[in-house]
Amino acid sequence: MKMMQSLLVVSAFFVLAAPGYGQSNRQTQTFSTSAGPVMITPIYHASALIQAGTKNIYIDPVRPGNFDGFPSADLILITHAHSDHLDPVTIAKLSKPGTEILAPAAVAETLKSARVIANGQSTSWGKWKIEAVPMYNIKRGPAPGKLYHPKGWGNGYVLTYGGKRFYFSGDTEDIPEMRALKNIDVAFICMNLPYTMTPQEAADAVKAFHPKVAIPYHYRGSNIESFKEALAGTGIDVRLLNWYPNGN
C-alpha cells in the first residue's frame, strides 16, 4: 500500500512538472538563471510561450497555432501588426483579467488594450526587464521604394530574467542594431524569403553578436540545416525546433 501511495505521489509530481502545463510532447527548452528556470515552448511560426516562476508570457500568439491546454497569459508581447504576428482572436482566448499587452504603436491602433513600447524603450515587469529593439528590412519589400517592415514600425525584444538575456528578433534583416547586441544568451532568429532574410544572412548576423544559443524561428520554407552548418565551429549551440507541427 505504501509503495502504491509513493508511486502515485511520484506520478503526480511528473504530471504537474511537465513542461508547458500538459504540453510535454512539445520541444520546451529550459534555461537556468539565478532567479530560477525559464522554460520556452515553441508553438507555431513566431508564437512561443515563456514561463518563469508562476508567470506566463506569450510572444506573437496566432492561429493556426494550437493553444489548447496552455495557461492564460499574464503578459503578451506583440512584435508588429502583420496578421501572422497579431491575432486579436487568439489574444482574446489567452487573456484573463489583468493580462498585460506590450506592443509597438502600429499594433495599438488595432489592439486598443495594448501599452505602447517603442524601439529603444525598456520596462520592468515583475522579475523581467523587457527591451524593445529595432526590427526592419533594409532592402526587401513588396514594390520599389517600399519595405515589408519599415524601421520603427515593429519591435524585436530582449527579455532579461535572473541575469540571462533572451532575444526575439521579430521580422528583420541583418541590421546593424542586431549585430551590436551584447551578452545575449539565447537568440530566436527569423529567416524566410521574401519577408526577412536567408539562413546564410541570419547566420552572418548571429556570428556578429555571438549568442550562446541560437534557435531559428519564423522560418517557413527555409533550409534551417544550412543555418546550422554555417555556424559550425563557432561555439554557438544551434537548436533546430519544429515550429510547424502540422507541416504548414
LODO-239358 format. One line per 4 residues: number of its first residue (from 1); their letters; for each residue x, y, z of N, C-alpha, C. Coordinates in nm, 3 decimals. Layout:
% residues N
NUM	A	X/Y/Z/X/Y/Z/X/Y/Z  ...
% end
This chain:
% residues 248
1	MKMM	0.083/-0.120/0.000/0.000/0.000/0.000/0.087/0.126/0.000  0.191/0.127/0.088/0.280/0.242/0.095/0.353/0.263/-0.038  0.392/0.149/-0.101/0.460/0.160/-0.229/0.367/0.222/-0.334  0.239/0.180/-0.334/0.142/0.235/-0.428/0.122/0.384/-0.407
5	QSLL	0.114/0.427/-0.279/0.100/0.569/-0.249/0.219/0.647/-0.298  0.341/0.590/-0.280/0.462/0.657/-0.326/0.461/0.673/-0.476  0.417/0.568/-0.547/0.412/0.575/-0.692/0.314/0.682/-0.739  0.201/0.693/-0.667/0.102/0.794/-0.704/0.157/0.934/-0.683
9	VVSA	0.231/0.955/-0.574/0.290/1.086/-0.546/0.391/1.121/-0.654  0.478/1.025/-0.689/0.579/1.049/-0.792/0.513/1.078/-0.926  0.408/1.002/-0.961/0.337/1.023/-1.087/0.274/1.162/-1.090  0.213/1.201/-0.978/0.151/1.333/-0.972/0.255/1.443/-0.992
13	FFVL	0.375/1.423/-0.934/0.481/1.523/-0.948/0.517/1.543/-1.094  0.535/1.433/-1.167/0.576/1.446/-1.306/0.466/1.506/-1.391  0.340/1.482/-1.360/0.231/1.545/-1.434/0.233/1.695/-1.412  0.248/1.737/-1.286/0.247/1.878/-1.254/0.370/1.950/-1.307
17	AAPG	0.483/1.877/-1.312/0.607/1.942/-1.351/0.634/1.937/-1.500  0.547/1.869/-1.575/0.571/1.857/-1.719/0.574/1.994/-1.784  0.668/2.019/-1.877/0.678/2.150/-1.941/0.549/2.187/-2.012  0.513/2.316/-2.002/0.401/2.367/-2.079/0.264/2.323/-2.028
21	YGQS	0.250/2.292/-1.902/0.121/2.257/-1.845/0.049/2.153/-1.928  0.107/2.035/-1.938/0.043/1.927/-2.010/0.087/1.916/-2.154  0.173/2.007/-2.201/0.220/2.002/-2.339/0.360/1.938/-2.344  0.379/1.828/-2.272/0.511/1.769/-2.257/0.563/1.709/-2.386
25	NRQT	0.474/1.692/-2.487/0.519/1.642/-2.616/0.587/1.751/-2.698  0.577/1.873/-2.656/0.637/1.984/-2.728/0.784/2.000/-2.691  0.856/2.076/-2.772/1.001/2.086/-2.757/1.040/2.200/-2.664  0.989/2.198/-2.543/1.020/2.301/-2.445/1.169/2.302/-2.414
29	QTFS	1.227/2.422/-2.417/1.367/2.441/-2.383/1.375/2.505/-2.245  1.456/2.450/-2.157/1.469/2.501/-2.020/1.607/2.560/-2.001  1.611/2.683/-1.950/1.736/2.755/-1.929/1.747/2.796/-1.783  1.859/2.766/-1.720/1.879/2.802/-1.580/1.919/2.948/-1.569
33	TSAG	1.868/3.014/-1.463/1.906/3.152/-1.433/1.921/3.164/-1.282  1.973/3.277/-1.237/1.990/3.298/-1.093/1.857/3.314/-1.021  1.748/3.339/-1.096/1.615/3.355/-1.036/1.529/3.231/-1.055  1.587/3.125/-1.108/1.511/3.003/-1.135/1.502/2.975/-1.284
37	PVMI	1.447/2.860/-1.322/1.445/2.822/-1.463/1.349/2.906/-1.547  1.387/2.924/-1.672/1.300/2.982/-1.774/1.271/2.872/-1.876  1.143/2.846/-1.901/1.104/2.746/-1.999/1.041/2.816/-2.119  1.087/2.783/-2.239/1.035/2.844/-2.361/0.986/2.732/-2.452
41	TPIY	0.859/2.741/-2.488/0.795/2.638/-2.569/0.758/2.694/-2.705  0.813/2.639/-2.815/0.768/2.680/-2.947/0.625/2.634/-2.972  0.545/2.718/-3.032/0.406/2.683/-3.059/0.379/2.679/-3.210  0.402/2.792/-3.277/0.377/2.795/-3.421/0.440/2.920/-3.481
45	HASA	0.520/2.903/-3.585/0.573/3.014/-3.665/0.659/3.107/-3.580  0.601/3.214/-3.525/0.673/3.303/-3.435/0.611/3.307/-3.297  0.518/3.215/-3.270/0.449/3.212/-3.141/0.523/3.123/-3.042  0.542/3.175/-2.922/0.609/3.098/-2.818/0.549/3.132/-2.682
49	LIQA	0.560/3.036/-2.591/0.524/3.055/-2.450/0.651/3.059/-2.368  0.664/3.161/-2.285/0.779/3.178/-2.197/0.728/3.169/-2.055  0.784/3.077/-1.976/0.739/3.055/-1.839/0.855/3.069/-1.741  0.831/3.142/-1.635/0.929/3.156/-1.527/0.853/3.190/-1.400
53	GTKN	0.893/3.127/-1.290/0.818/3.144/-1.167/0.675/3.097/-1.190  0.581/3.182/-1.159/0.439/3.147/-1.182/0.379/3.224/-1.298  0.463/3.291/-1.377/0.415/3.380/-1.482/0.427/3.317/-1.620  0.330/3.352/-1.705/0.324/3.301/-1.842/0.322/3.417/-1.940
57	IYID	0.423/3.420/-2.027/0.436/3.526/-2.127/0.423/3.462/-2.265  0.340/3.521/-2.349/0.331/3.477/-2.489/0.390/3.585/-2.579  0.455/3.540/-2.684/0.500/3.632/-2.787/0.433/3.595/-2.919  0.368/3.693/-2.980/0.301/3.679/-3.110/0.212/3.555/-3.119
61	PVRP	0.116/3.537/-3.029/0.029/3.419/-3.038/-0.073/3.434/-3.151  -0.071/3.340/-3.245/-0.159/3.349/-3.362/-0.213/3.212/-3.399  -0.325/3.212/-3.471/-0.375/3.092/-3.537/-0.291/3.065/-3.661  -0.279/2.941/-3.707/-0.345/2.820/-3.656/-0.267/2.748/-3.546
65	GNFD	-0.188/2.819/-3.470/-0.122/2.757/-3.355/-0.223/2.694/-3.261  -0.189/2.580/-3.205/-0.278/2.508/-3.114/-0.246/2.549/-2.970  -0.335/2.625/-2.909/-0.315/2.673/-2.773/-0.401/2.596/-2.673  -0.463/2.488/-2.716/-0.544/2.408/-2.626/-0.458/2.352/-2.513
69	GFPS	-0.503/2.369/-2.390/-0.430/2.317/-2.276/-0.322/2.409/-2.224  -0.299/2.520/-2.292/-0.199/2.615/-2.245/-0.260/2.709/-2.140  -0.178/2.764/-2.052/-0.230/2.853/-1.948/-0.267/2.990/-2.003  -0.348/3.063/-1.929/-0.380/3.201/-1.965/-0.254/3.287/-1.954
73	ADLI	-0.256/3.397/-2.025/-0.140/3.486/-2.031/-0.140/3.586/-1.917  -0.023/3.605/-1.858/-0.002/3.719/-1.769/0.047/3.839/-1.848  0.125/3.812/-1.954/0.178/3.917/-2.040/0.181/3.865/-2.183  0.147/3.951/-2.278/0.158/3.918/-2.421/0.243/4.026/-2.487
77	LITH	0.343/3.982/-2.562/0.428/4.072/-2.639/0.396/4.054/-2.787  0.374/4.164/-2.856/0.348/4.161/-3.000/0.460/4.237/-3.070  0.515/4.178/-3.175/0.627/4.243/-3.245/0.580/4.345/-3.347  0.473/4.312/-3.424/0.425/4.407/-3.524/0.286/4.366/-3.572
81	AHSD	0.232/4.444/-3.666/0.090/4.436/-3.697/0.054/4.340/-3.810  0.148/4.268/-3.867/0.112/4.169/-3.969/0.031/4.056/-3.906  -0.059/3.997/-3.986/-0.155/3.901/-3.932/-0.091/3.771/-3.882  0.032/3.741/-3.925/0.098/3.621/-3.871/0.171/3.651/-3.740
85	HLDP	0.147/3.773/-3.684/0.203/3.811/-3.555/0.098/3.874/-3.464  -0.003/3.933/-3.523/-0.110/3.998/-3.447/-0.242/3.931/-3.480  -0.299/3.862/-3.381/-0.424/3.789/-3.399/-0.515/3.818/-3.279  -0.604/3.917/-3.291/-0.691/3.953/-3.177/-0.774/3.836/-3.123
89	VTIA	-0.811/3.741/-3.209/-0.892/3.628/-3.163/-0.812/3.541/-3.066  -0.689/3.508/-3.101/-0.605/3.427/-3.011/-0.569/3.504/-2.885  -0.543/3.633/-2.899/-0.512/3.716/-2.782/-0.630/3.714/-2.684  -0.751/3.725/-2.736/-0.870/3.722/-2.650/-0.883/3.585/-2.582
93	KLSK	-0.852/3.479/-2.655/-0.862/3.343/-2.600/-0.766/3.324/-2.484  -0.647/3.381/-2.493/-0.544/3.361/-2.391/-0.553/3.462/-2.277  -0.628/3.568/-2.295/-0.632/3.675/-2.195/-0.723/3.641/-2.078  -0.696/3.704/-1.966/-0.775/3.693/-1.844/-0.775/3.831/-1.780
97	PGTE	-0.855/3.854/-1.678/-0.846/3.983/-1.609/-0.703/4.008/-1.560  -0.648/4.121/-1.596/-0.512/4.154/-1.554/-0.405/4.124/-1.655  -0.439/4.056/-1.765/-0.339/4.031/-1.869/-0.291/4.164/-1.926  -0.158/4.179/-1.936/-0.099/4.300/-1.994/-0.048/4.269/-2.133
101	ILAP	-0.053/4.371/-2.219/-0.005/4.357/-2.356/0.091/4.471/-2.386  0.210/4.438/-2.436/0.307/4.537/-2.479/0.327/4.521/-2.629  0.330/4.635/-2.700/0.337/4.629/-2.846/0.379/4.765/-2.900  0.425/4.769/-3.027/0.453/4.897/-3.090/0.325/4.973/-3.122
105	AAVA	0.340/5.101/-3.156/0.224/5.188/-3.176/0.134/5.138/-3.289  0.191/5.080/-3.394/0.110/5.032/-3.506/0.015/4.921/-3.463  0.055/4.842/-3.364/-0.033/4.738/-3.311/-0.143/4.799/-3.226  -0.108/4.899/-3.147/-0.206/4.963/-3.058/-0.317/5.031/-3.135
109	ETLK	-0.294/5.064/-3.263/-0.401/5.121/-3.345/-0.516/5.022/-3.363  -0.480/4.892/-3.366/-0.581/4.786/-3.380/-0.621/4.730/-3.245  -0.522/4.712/-3.158/-0.544/4.648/-3.029/-0.539/4.756/-2.921  -0.653/4.812/-2.889/-0.659/4.930/-2.802/-0.612/4.901/-2.660
113	SARV	-0.612/4.772/-2.620/-0.571/4.738/-2.484/-0.419/4.732/-2.469  -0.346/4.744/-2.579/-0.200/4.733/-2.573/-0.137/4.859/-2.517  -0.032/4.840/-2.438/0.051/4.952/-2.392/0.169/4.965/-2.486  0.193/5.085/-2.535/0.294/5.106/-2.638/0.434/5.106/-2.579
117	IANG	0.522/5.030/-2.644/0.664/5.036/-2.616/0.735/5.047/-2.750  0.825/5.142/-2.763/0.889/5.173/-2.891/1.035/5.130/-2.890  1.093/5.122/-3.008/1.235/5.090/-3.020/1.319/5.176/-2.927  1.407/5.113/-2.850/1.494/5.185/-2.759/1.438/5.204/-2.620
121	QSTS	1.310/5.171/-2.601/1.249/5.183/-2.468/1.257/5.050/-2.394  1.253/5.057/-2.263/1.253/4.936/-2.180/1.159/4.957/-2.064  1.118/4.845/-2.004/1.028/4.850/-1.889/1.056/4.730/-1.800  1.020/4.740/-1.674/1.028/4.628/-1.582/0.889/4.568/-1.567
125	WGKW	0.886/4.435/-1.563/0.760/4.363/-1.543/0.791/4.244/-1.452  0.751/4.258/-1.324/0.789/4.155/-1.227/0.940/4.143/-1.220  0.991/4.022/-1.234/1.136/3.998/-1.232/1.201/4.014/-1.369  1.120/4.052/-1.467/1.170/4.065/-1.603/1.206/4.211/-1.636
129	KIEA	1.309/4.229/-1.717/1.333/4.355/-1.786/1.304/4.330/-1.933  1.225/4.416/-1.995/1.185/4.399/-2.134/1.232/4.520/-2.214  1.314/4.495/-2.314/1.367/4.599/-2.401/1.311/4.581/-2.542  1.260/4.688/-2.600/1.216/4.687/-2.739/1.333/4.730/-2.826
133	VPMY	1.368/4.647/-2.922/1.483/4.676/-3.009/1.435/4.678/-3.155  1.511/4.742/-3.244/1.466/4.754/-3.383/1.455/4.620/-3.454  1.360/4.614/-3.545/1.345/4.506/-3.644/1.294/4.572/-3.772  1.362/4.549/-3.883/1.318/4.614/-4.006/1.390/4.555/-4.126
137	NIKR	1.336/4.586/-4.243/1.401/4.549/-4.369/1.494/4.660/-4.415  1.602/4.618/-4.478/1.696/4.711/-4.539/1.670/4.723/-4.689  1.640/4.609/-4.753/1.629/4.608/-4.899/1.506/4.537/-4.952  1.439/4.456/-4.874/1.330/4.374/-4.927/1.194/4.437/-4.900
141	GPAP	1.113/4.440/-5.005/0.980/4.497/-4.992/0.890/4.454/-5.105  0.761/4.491/-5.097/0.663/4.447/-5.196/0.672/4.521/-5.329  0.738/4.638/-5.329/0.748/4.718/-5.451/0.867/4.813/-5.436  0.919/4.866/-5.547/1.031/4.961/-5.538/0.999/5.077/-5.444
145	GKLY	1.092/5.104/-5.355/1.073/5.214/-5.261/0.991/5.180/-5.139  0.943/5.055/-5.131/0.865/5.012/-5.015/0.933/4.894/-4.947  0.919/4.885/-4.817/0.976/4.776/-4.739/0.866/4.698/-4.668  0.887/4.568/-4.652/0.788/4.489/-4.580/0.774/4.536/-4.435
149	HPKG	0.886/4.572/-4.374/0.885/4.616/-4.234/0.971/4.743/-4.223  0.909/4.861/-4.229/0.986/4.985/-4.217/1.048/5.000/-4.078  1.157/5.072/-4.072/1.225/5.094/-3.945/1.134/5.170/-3.849  1.126/5.120/-3.724/1.045/5.183/-3.620/0.903/5.134/-3.614
153	WGNG	0.860/5.054/-3.714/0.721/5.007/-3.721/0.696/4.889/-3.628  0.799/4.808/-3.603/0.784/4.690/-3.518/0.897/4.679/-3.417  0.883/4.586/-3.326/0.982/4.563/-3.221/1.037/4.421/-3.226  1.168/4.406/-3.213/1.222/4.285/-3.157/1.224/4.304/-3.006
157	YVLT	1.253/4.199/-2.930/1.255/4.211/-2.784/1.376/4.141/-2.725  1.436/4.204/-2.624/1.535/4.140/-2.539/1.475/4.131/-2.400  1.458/4.010/-2.351/1.399/3.985/-2.220/1.508/3.935/-2.126  1.522/3.999/-2.011/1.625/3.961/-1.914/1.558/3.911/-1.787
161	YGGK	1.604/3.795/-1.742/1.549/3.733/-1.621/1.662/3.658/-1.552  1.684/3.689/-1.424/1.787/3.618/-1.347/1.924/3.624/-1.413  1.956/3.737/-1.475/2.087/3.754/-1.537/2.101/3.697/-1.677  1.999/3.628/-1.729/2.005/3.571/-1.863/1.923/3.658/-1.960
165	RFYF	1.977/3.671/-2.083/1.916/3.759/-2.182/1.866/3.678/-2.302  1.738/3.694/-2.332/1.670/3.620/-2.437/1.626/3.718/-2.546  1.667/3.693/-2.669/1.639/3.784/-2.781/1.543/3.720/-2.879  1.435/3.789/-2.912/1.343/3.750/-3.018/1.354/3.855/-3.127
169	SGDT	1.396/3.814/-3.245/1.434/3.910/-3.348/1.316/3.984/-3.409  1.194/3.925/-3.405/1.089/3.980/-3.487/1.125/3.961/-3.634  1.054/4.030/-3.722/1.078/4.017/-3.867/1.180/4.121/-3.910  1.299/4.076/-3.942/1.407/4.169/-3.968/1.506/4.111/-4.067
173	EDIP	1.584/4.199/-4.125/1.702/4.156/-4.200/1.824/4.171/-4.108  1.941/4.151/-4.166/2.068/4.160/-4.093/2.100/4.308/-4.073  2.048/4.364/-3.963/2.058/4.508/-3.939/2.172/4.539/-3.841  2.226/4.660/-3.846/2.336/4.696/-3.755/2.299/4.680/-3.608
177	EMRA	2.174/4.711/-3.573/2.133/4.704/-3.432/2.135/4.560/-3.381  2.109/4.464/-3.468/2.119/4.325/-3.427/2.266/4.288/-3.404  2.350/4.326/-3.497/2.493/4.295/-3.486/2.555/4.356/-3.360  2.497/4.466/-3.312/2.552/4.537/-3.196/2.502/4.484/-3.063
181	LKNI	2.414/4.384/-3.064/2.364/4.329/-2.939/2.478/4.272/-2.854  2.464/4.282/-2.723/2.568/4.234/-2.631/2.510/4.133/-2.533  2.591/4.034/-2.500/2.562/3.940/-2.390/2.427/3.871/-2.405  2.397/3.827/-2.526/2.274/3.752/-2.549/2.299/3.604/-2.520
185	DVAF	2.218/3.548/-2.433/2.233/3.406/-2.400/2.158/3.317/-2.499  2.036/3.355/-2.535/1.954/3.275/-2.626/1.892/3.368/-2.729  1.911/3.336/-2.858/1.859/3.420/-2.966/1.764/3.340/-3.053  1.644/3.391/-3.070/1.546/3.334/-3.163/1.551/3.420/-3.289
189	ICMN	1.591/3.359/-3.402/1.626/3.433/-3.522/1.534/3.396/-3.638  1.474/3.497/-3.699/1.386/3.474/-3.813/1.468/3.448/-3.939  1.407/3.378/-4.036/1.468/3.359/-4.168/1.362/3.305/-4.264  1.319/3.387/-4.354/1.234/3.339/-4.463/1.224/3.447/-4.569
193	LPYT	1.219/3.404/-4.693/1.205/3.497/-4.805/1.061/3.497/-4.855  1.016/3.611/-4.905/1.093/3.733/-4.930/1.092/3.832/-4.813  1.034/3.793/-4.700/1.000/3.892/-4.597/1.113/3.930/-4.503  1.206/3.840/-4.477/1.311/3.871/-4.380/1.450/3.849/-4.443
197	MTPQ	1.512/3.733/-4.417/1.646/3.710/-4.470/1.669/3.561/-4.491  1.777/3.531/-4.562/1.812/3.392/-4.588/1.878/3.330/-4.466  1.884/3.198/-4.457/1.958/3.134/-4.348/2.103/3.178/-4.341  2.168/3.198/-4.456/2.308/3.243/-4.456/2.321/3.384/-4.400
201	EAAD	2.230/3.473/-4.441/2.232/3.609/-4.387/2.207/3.607/-4.237  2.114/3.523/-4.193/2.087/3.512/-4.050/2.209/3.462/-3.975  2.278/3.364/-4.032/2.399/3.310/-3.968/2.508/3.416/-3.959  2.524/3.495/-4.063/2.624/3.601/-4.060/2.595/3.702/-3.950
205	AVKA	2.466/3.737/-3.933/2.429/3.830/-3.826/2.456/3.770/-3.689  2.422/3.642/-3.674/2.441/3.575/-3.545/2.590/3.566/-3.510  2.674/3.543/-3.607/2.819/3.540/-3.582/2.867/3.672/-3.523  2.804/3.782/-3.564/2.849/3.913/-3.519/2.822/3.937/-3.372
209	FHPK	2.706/3.892/-3.320/2.677/3.918/-3.178/2.692/3.795/-3.091  2.711/3.681/-3.152/2.756/3.556/-3.088/2.680/3.520/-2.961  2.552/3.487/-2.973/2.478/3.436/-2.855/2.529/3.298/-2.817  2.500/3.258/-2.696/2.540/3.122/-2.655/2.456/3.016/-2.727
213	VAIP	2.325/3.046/-2.745/2.232/2.952/-2.810/2.160/3.029/-2.920  2.145/2.968/-3.038/2.069/3.028/-3.148/1.962/2.929/-3.193  1.839/2.979/-3.205/1.725/2.895/-3.242/1.651/2.961/-3.358  1.649/2.899/-3.476/1.569/2.955/-3.586/1.420/2.949/-3.554
217	YHYR	1.348/3.054/-3.588/1.202/3.052/-3.584/1.153/3.137/-3.701  1.021/3.139/-3.724/0.969/3.215/-3.838/1.047/3.179/-3.964  1.058/3.048/-3.991/1.147/3.003/-4.098/1.074/2.928/-4.209  0.944/2.942/-4.220/0.867/2.864/-4.318/0.933/2.868/-4.456
221	GSNI	0.960/2.748/-4.511/1.018/2.737/-4.644/1.168/2.750/-4.650  1.235/2.772/-4.536/1.380/2.790/-4.534/1.451/2.661/-4.497  1.574/2.649/-4.540/1.659/2.536/-4.506/1.735/2.568/-4.377  1.677/2.532/-4.264/1.741/2.568/-4.138/1.866/2.484/-4.111
225	ESFK	1.879/2.370/-4.178/2.003/2.293/-4.164/2.121/2.373/-4.216  2.099/2.453/-4.321/2.209/2.534/-4.375/2.248/2.644/-4.276  2.152/2.694/-4.199/2.183/2.790/-4.093/2.276/2.726/-3.990  2.242/2.605/-3.949/2.326/2.533/-3.852/2.465/2.505/-3.907
229	EALA	2.472/2.463/-4.034/2.601/2.435/-4.095/2.689/2.560/-4.103  2.626/2.674/-4.131/2.701/2.799/-4.142/2.761/2.843/-4.009  2.704/2.793/-3.898/2.755/2.830/-3.765/2.842/2.721/-3.703  2.869/2.616/-3.779/2.955/2.508/-3.728/3.093/2.563/-3.694
233	GTGI	3.145/2.522/-3.579/3.277/2.564/-3.536/3.283/2.698/-3.466  3.169/2.766/-3.451/3.167/2.897/-3.384/3.153/2.885/-3.233  3.115/2.767/-3.185/3.088/2.751/-3.042/2.946/2.787/-3.005  2.865/2.832/-3.101/2.725/2.865/-3.075/2.642/2.737/-3.080
237	DVRL	2.562/2.715/-2.978/2.475/2.598/-2.971/2.349/2.625/-3.054  2.342/2.565/-3.173/2.228/2.585/-3.262/2.126/2.474/-3.238  2.004/2.511/-3.207/1.898/2.415/-3.179/1.788/2.429/-3.282  1.760/2.323/-3.355/1.657/2.324/-3.458/1.529/2.263/-3.402
241	LNWY	1.427/2.345/-3.385/1.300/2.302/-3.327/1.191/2.305/-3.435  1.083/2.234/-3.410/0.974/2.225/-3.505/0.867/2.330/-3.472  0.865/2.436/-3.549/0.766/2.543/-3.528/0.643/2.524/-3.618  0.641/2.416/-3.696/0.531/2.387/-3.786/0.486/2.243/-3.768
245	PNGN	0.420/2.215/-3.654/0.389/2.075/-3.618/0.299/2.004/-3.717  0.221/2.079/-3.795/0.134/2.017/-3.894/0.192/2.028/-4.035  0.316/2.071/-4.042/0.384/2.079/-4.171/0.348/2.200/-4.253  0.279/2.300/-4.193/0.242/2.417/-4.272/0.276/2.547/-4.199
% end
